[in-house]
Amino acid sequence: MEKRILISLHRQGMDAPGENKYLKMLKDLAVYRGYSVDTAETEQDTVEKAASQEYSHCVLEANLGRPGSADVSPTIKIYSMMKQRIDAGLTKFVAVSGNEEAVRAVRKAGIPAEEKSTLIPKFVEFLREQSL
């Protein structure tokens, strides 16, 4: 199976226009580990990519497009789109957020989630875990 990851994160307040430092850092780590990487910053772009491609891994902003909010409806929608592959062990999925309420809401919905502050060391391990 091709190692292909979708990383979908909105820009942070500290990012300059057209820049997404956290997304770039995760993308660079994934490329270094041999992954083909697709990125997105909006719910619409993420839905389109998730519908048109099969991914071995997906990292998704828990409150995508809603910075600071605990509204995790985009994550629930995209997770549902990928659920069959996730349940079959073909796709690894994790939602991330700097908002603790959003992380709790995603976990309450039964979706794996991590706080951004703890993600980087876990991300490398996430990439090592093979989806079959």
N, C-alpha and C positions, 0 to 999 in steps of 0.2 A: 504494500500500500504506500502511495506517495505521502510523504510528510508535508502536509499543507495546513497552514494555520490562518485563521481569520482573527485579526486583532482590531477591535472596534472600541475606541476610547474618544470621549469628547476632549476638546482643548481645555486646559486649566487656565485659571485667571492670570497666572504669571506668564503664560506663553504669549509670545508676540503674535500678531496676526499672521496666519499662514504657517504657524509653527506648533508642533505638538511634541514636546520633548519626551514625555513618558511613552507615547506610542512609538516614537523613533527608537528609544532605548530597547523596548521589548522587541521591536522588529529586528534591530541589529543583533540582539541575542539569539533570536530564532534563526536568522540567516546564518549566523556563525555555527549554529547546531545543525545546519543542513536542511532547513525548512524552506519551502516556497511560502511566501507571505503575501496575503492580501490585507489591506487596511481600510478602515472606514471611520468616519467621524460623526455620521448621522444615522438615525434609525432607518431612514429610507434606503440609504446606500448599503447598510448592513443587511436588511431584509432582501434586497436584490441579490447581493453576493451569496447569502445563505441559501437562497432559492436556486441559484444557478450553478453552485459548486459543492462538491462533497469535501468536507474538511476533516482532517484527523484530529485537529485541536481548534478550540475557539476560546478567546479571552474577550469578554464583553463588559463594558462599563455598565454597572448595575442600574444606574439611573441615566442611561444614555440620552443625551439631548436635554437633560433636566438637571444641570449642575446644582448641587446643594439640596436637592429634593430627595424625598424618600419614595418617590414614584418609580417603581421598578417594572411598570407595564411593558416597556420595550424588551427587557430581559426575559420576561415570562413569554412574550410573543415569539421571540427568536429561539429560545430554548424549546418551546413547543414545536417549532418548525424542524428542529434537529433531534427531537426526542427519540424517534425511532432508531437513528444511528447511535445516539448516546446509549440507549438501552441495550443495543446489540454490541456495545463495546467498540464501535467503529470511530466514535468521536469522543474526545475528552473535552469537557466544558467547564469553565470557571467564570463567574462574574466577579468584578472587582469594583471597589469604590473607596473613596476617602471619607465617605459619609457612613458612619456606623449604623444609622437607622436603615439606610438602603441595604447594607450587608445583612442586617437582621431580617429585613423583609424578604430578601431573596432566599435566605436560608429557610425561613418559615414556609416559603413556597416549595421547599424541597430541592432547591438548586444549589450546587456548590458555590461558595462565595468566600472571598478573602478581602481583607482591608489592603488598600494599596501600599500602606507602610510596611506590610510584611510580605508583599508579593515577590519581590525580585529573587530572594533565595529560593522561594517555593516555585517560581516560574521555571528555573533551570531544572528542578526535579519534575515539574509538570511536563516539560518537554522530553525528559528521559522516559517517562511512562509511555509504553507503547499501546496504541489502540489497534486491536486486531479485527 
